[in-house]
Amino acid sequence: MMRRWLFSGLTILGLGGCASNAMMPPSPAGVAGTAEARSQAAARAAQEAQQKLAATAVQRRAAEGQFCASWRRALELARRDAIGCARMEADQQAACWTAVSQWAGEESRYFSALETLFGAGPYANSARKAGEFFDLTQSWASSCGNSLADCTAASQRATMDQRKDEVNRFCH
């Protein structure tokens, strides 16, 4: 019984101390110090955000300057690899087309990432179309691995050609 009373008494005393502390107003010096610390933290966060925006702007300008060259290079590699796969012996073609498909998937992700970097505007639109082109190229190359007849009859070729023409017009 004594133990129970002691425990209850300690609990009440402990709660009483919390309640009395909550009633005490904070000191003006403590409030001012906290406000100053928060102000400094906000200033640092704002400065970091400005630095990140500036870095992103530099990256965006550099990517815009390289976009058309990257597109032309990737398009040429896709053309060269497709011709190379088509000229291979039949027993080697499936592996070649699989490699082209995987590479086209990587190019699709690259141009899609550029779209995100560009945000909006003509470069973003062209990057989206380039990403779509290589996404379609990925599935087209997969169908070519089945047979060359599937390759020439693939339904995505018309859309691929349209996307290629749109990006080529942008990069004229």
C-alpha positions as CSV (number, residue, x, y, z in Angstrom):
1,M,0.0,0.0,0.0
2,M,2.8,2.4,0.9
3,R,4.4,1.6,-2.4
4,R,1.3,2.5,-4.3
5,W,0.9,5.8,-2.5
6,L,4.5,6.7,-3.0
7,F,4.2,6.0,-6.8
8,S,1.0,8.0,-7.0
9,G,2.5,10.8,-5.1
10,L,5.6,10.9,-7.3
11,T,3.4,10.9,-10.4
12,I,1.3,13.8,-9.1
13,L,4.4,15.8,-8.1
14,G,6.0,15.1,-11.5
15,L,2.8,16.2,-13.3
16,G,2.6,19.2,-11.1
17,G,6.1,20.3,-12.1
18,C,5.2,20.1,-15.8
19,A,2.1,22.1,-15.3
20,S,3.8,24.8,-13.5
21,N,6.5,25.1,-16.1
22,A,4.0,25.4,-18.9
23,M,2.4,28.4,-17.1
24,M,5.7,30.3,-17.0
25,P,6.0,32.7,-19.9
26,P,9.2,32.4,-21.9
27,S,11.9,34.9,-21.2
28,P,12.2,37.8,-23.8
29,A,15.9,36.9,-24.2
30,G,15.0,33.3,-25.0
31,V,12.4,34.3,-27.6
32,A,14.7,36.8,-29.2
33,G,17.5,34.2,-29.4
34,T,15.2,31.6,-30.9
35,A,13.8,34.1,-33.4
36,E,17.3,35.1,-34.4
37,A,18.4,31.5,-34.8
38,R,15.4,30.8,-37.0
39,S,16.0,33.9,-39.0
40,Q,19.6,32.8,-39.7
41,A,18.5,29.3,-40.6
42,A,15.9,30.7,-43.0
43,A,18.6,33.0,-44.6
44,R,20.9,30.0,-45.1
45,A,18.1,28.0,-46.6
46,A,17.2,30.8,-49.0
47,Q,20.9,31.2,-50.0
48,E,21.2,27.5,-50.6
49,A,18.0,27.5,-52.7
50,Q,19.4,30.4,-54.8
51,Q,22.7,28.5,-55.3
52,K,20.8,25.4,-56.4
53,L,18.6,27.5,-58.8
54,A,21.7,29.1,-60.3
55,A,23.4,25.7,-60.7
56,T,20.3,24.3,-62.4
57,A,20.2,27.3,-64.7
58,V,23.8,26.7,-65.7
59,Q,23.1,23.0,-66.3
60,R,20.0,23.9,-68.3
61,R,21.9,26.3,-70.5
62,A,24.7,23.8,-71.1
63,A,22.2,21.0,-71.9
64,E,20.4,23.3,-74.3
65,G,23.7,24.1,-76.1
66,Q,24.4,20.3,-76.5
67,F,20.9,19.1,-77.1
68,C,20.9,19.0,-80.9
69,A,24.4,17.6,-81.1
70,S,23.4,14.8,-78.6
71,W,20.2,14.1,-80.7
72,R,22.1,13.9,-84.0
73,R,24.8,11.6,-82.4
74,A,22.2,9.3,-80.9
75,L,20.2,9.2,-84.1
76,E,23.2,8.3,-86.1
77,L,24.2,5.6,-83.7
78,A,20.7,4.1,-83.8
79,R,20.8,4.1,-87.6
80,R,24.2,2.6,-87.8
81,D,23.4,-0.1,-85.2
82,A,20.1,-1.0,-86.9
83,I,21.8,-1.4,-90.2
84,G,24.6,-3.5,-88.6
85,C,22.0,-5.8,-86.9
86,A,20.1,-6.3,-90.2
87,R,23.3,-7.3,-92.0
88,M,24.3,-9.9,-89.4
89,E,23.9,-13.6,-89.7
90,A,20.5,-14.7,-88.7
91,D,21.7,-16.5,-85.6
92,Q,23.4,-13.3,-84.3
93,Q,20.6,-10.9,-84.9
94,A,18.6,-11.5,-81.8
95,A,21.4,-10.6,-79.5
96,C,22.3,-7.5,-81.6
97,W,18.7,-6.3,-81.5
98,T,18.5,-6.9,-77.8
99,A,21.5,-4.7,-77.3
100,V,20.0,-2.0,-79.6
101,S,16.8,-2.2,-77.6
102,Q,18.6,-1.8,-74.3
103,W,20.7,1.1,-75.6
104,A,17.5,2.9,-77.0
105,G,15.9,2.5,-73.6
106,E,18.9,4.3,-72.0
107,E,18.6,7.1,-74.6
108,S,14.9,7.4,-73.9
109,R,15.6,7.9,-70.2
110,Y,18.4,10.4,-71.0
111,F,16.1,12.6,-73.1
112,S,13.3,12.3,-70.6
113,A,15.6,13.6,-67.9
114,L,16.5,16.5,-70.2
115,E,12.8,17.3,-70.5
116,T,12.6,17.6,-66.7
117,L,15.7,19.8,-66.6
118,F,14.4,22.1,-69.3
119,G,11.1,22.5,-67.5
120,A,9.0,24.1,-70.2
121,G,9.5,25.6,-73.6
122,P,10.8,24.4,-77.0
123,Y,13.7,22.4,-75.6
124,A,11.5,20.6,-73.1
125,N,9.0,19.7,-75.9
126,S,11.8,18.5,-78.2
127,A,13.4,16.5,-75.4
128,R,10.0,14.8,-74.7
129,K,9.7,13.9,-78.4
130,A,13.3,12.6,-78.5
131,G,12.5,10.5,-75.4
132,E,9.4,9.2,-77.1
133,F,11.3,8.4,-80.3
134,F,13.9,6.3,-78.4
135,D,11.2,4.7,-76.3
136,L,9.5,3.6,-79.5
137,T,12.9,2.6,-80.9
138,Q,13.4,0.3,-77.9
139,S,10.2,-1.6,-78.6
140,W,10.8,-1.6,-82.4
141,A,14.3,-3.1,-81.9
142,S,12.7,-5.8,-79.7
143,S,10.3,-6.7,-82.4
144,C,13.2,-6.8,-84.9
145,G,14.9,-9.4,-82.7
146,N,12.0,-11.7,-83.5
147,S,12.3,-11.5,-87.2
148,L,13.1,-8.9,-89.9
149,A,9.5,-9.3,-91.2
150,D,8.3,-8.1,-87.8
151,C,10.8,-5.3,-87.9
152,T,9.6,-3.9,-91.2
153,A,5.9,-4.3,-90.3
154,A,6.2,-2.8,-86.8
155,S,3.3,-0.5,-86.1
156,Q,5.4,2.1,-84.2
157,R,7.5,3.0,-87.2
158,A,5.2,5.8,-88.4
159,T,5.1,7.4,-85.0
160,M,8.9,7.0,-84.7
161,D,9.3,8.8,-88.1
162,Q,7.0,11.6,-86.9
163,R,8.9,12.1,-83.7
164,K,12.2,12.0,-85.5
165,D,11.0,14.6,-88.0
166,E,9.7,16.9,-85.3
167,V,13.0,16.9,-83.4
168,N,15.0,17.3,-86.6
169,R,12.9,20.4,-87.5
170,F,13.7,21.8,-84.1
171,C,17.4,21.1,-84.5
172,H,17.5,22.1,-88.3
